Amino acid sequence: MILSQDIKKGTCIRMDGKLYFCIDFLHVKPGKGNTIMRTTLKDVVSGNVLERRFNIGERLEDVRVERRQYQFLYKEGEDFVFMDQETYEQATIARDQITGVDFLKDGLVVDVVFDASTETILYAELPIKVDLEVTYTEPGMAGNTATNTLKPATVETGAQVRVPLFINAGEKIRIDTRDGSYIERAK
């Protein structure tokens, strides 16, 4: 059990039969009344975000989580097979449990988050930045580098990304896996 005032970013709690990660919190002392903890919680399974207030001293059920490095091996139907970097055991993870799945390429190492008490996989998280090769995009026009105009491009995983006009097919680009945005050319 954990007290509500001990909630921090990254704390995982079980509430209403679901697991939630705290993504933001604020200790509030109003002029009248008791102090409260205002939290923003993210559902581990669905990804829904909700705001919840707790009174100071309220007991919550905390969940101990572990992060382990897994390497992506191959896709099997709608599921993805990963290998533990230390024990070489394989684990199958469903598509909806992987954040940034559209940018997952062979051999990429991801963080897999486990519920430590039951050893169940909660979700897999790609690195924030990945380098991918552009397989198709319309050719850029010379001199079109002054504006922030973007064009569609397809990367090696098949995902669509909006890139600046000067990017051509065959170039490597760096992508933010959280929102699928172009960051820069990869060196």
N, C-alpha and C positions, 0 to 999 in steps of 0.2 A: 504494500500500500504506500501511496505517496500523498503528501498534503498538497492542497491546491497552490499554496505559495511557493512550492518547490518546482513548479512547472517552468521549464526553460525551452528554448528553441531546440527541436530535435527530440524532445521527450515523447515517448509513445505511451498512450493510455488506452485501456479498454473501457468503452462506455456504450451502453445500450446494445451490448453484444457485438460491437464493431470495434476495429482498431483505428486509432487516430494519431497522427503526428502533429505536434505543436509547431506551427510555422511562424507564429508571432504571439507575443504576450505583452500585457501592460498591467502594472500594479496601480490600481486607482483608489485614491482616498477622497471620497466626496466630502463636501462640507458637513453634511448630515449623514448619519447611518454608518454601517460597517464598511471596512475596506474590502474591495473585491479584486479578483483577478479576471481581466478581460482577455480571452484567448481567441486565436484564430486556429482552427483545427482542420486538418486535411484527412479525409477518409482514405485509408491505405488501399482498399479494393477499388472503389469507384472513382477516387480522385476528387470527389465533391469537397468544397471548402465551406465551413460553417463557423459562425462566431458563437462563443459560449461564455457565459459569466459564471464564476465560481466564488462562493464566499470563502474568506480566509479560514483555514482550518478544516475545510471540507476534505474528506478522504476519497481518493481516487485509486483505481486499480492500475498500476503501472505495468508495462510489458518490457522485459529486457530484450533488446534486439542486438544482433551481431551483423557486421558487414564482412563479406568475404569476396575475394577476387575470383571471378569465373571467366573463362574464355569461351567465346561463341564458336561452336563447331559447325552445325548445320541446321537447316529448317526441316521439320517433319510435319507436313500438313499445315495446320495453323499454329503448331507449337514449335518452340525453339529449344535446341539441345545445347547445354553448356557444360564445361568441364571445370571442376575445382582445380585451382592452380597448385594446391598443396597435396591433396590426396588423390587426384586424378579421377575422382568419382564423377559420374555424369548426372545431370539434373535436367528435367524437362520443364520449361516454363511457358505458360500460355501467353499469347500475343498481348492480351489486355493487361498483363502484369509487368510489361516492359515499357519504361518511359523512353521516348525517342526511338521507338522500334523501326521507324522508316529509314533511319540512318545506320542501322546495324549491318556491319559487313563481316565477312569471314575473318576469324582470328582476333577480333576486337575483344579487349578485356573490359568487363563491366563489374560494377558492385552489385552483389546480390544480398538483400537484406532478409535476415531470418528472425523468426520469433525464437529466442534462445531456449525457452522452456519446452516448446513442442517440436522444435526443429522444422517448422513449416516455413516455406518460402513466402514472404510477404510481397516483394516486388524486386525487379532488377532495374538498375539505373545506369544509363550510358554516361560516359564522360561528358562534361559540358561542351567541350569542343572536339570535333572530329575532322580529319582531313579526308576529303573524297575527291575523286576525279570526275570532271564534267564529261559525260559521254555524248550529250547532244545539246546544242543551243544554236540559235540563229547567229550568223557571223556578225561581229561588231563592225561598226563603221569608224573609219579613221577620224579622229577629232571629236568623237562623242564622249569625252571624258570629263567635261566641265559640269554636266548636270548630274543630278542624283536619280536619273531614270533607270528603272530596272526592267529586265526581260526574263522570261521563264527559261530554266535550264533543267536538264535531267542529269542526275548524278549516278555513279556506278551501282547504287543500291536500288535504283528505279524511282527514287523520290524526286518530286518537283521542288525546285528552289528558285527564288527570285534573286538574280545577280545583276551587277552593273553591266552596262553595254560593252565594256572593253574585255570581258571574260569570253574566251573561246573554248571550243571543244578540245579536250586533251589536257587542259590545265587542272591543277589541283587547287581546291579552295577549302577554306576552313569554315565550318558550319556550327552554329549554336544548336545543340540537340533539343533544348527546351522549347524553342519556338520555331525552329527550322529556318532561321535567318542567316544570311551571308555575313561573315565577319571580315575576312580578308583573303588574299591569295596565300596559299601555303608555300613555305619556302622549300 
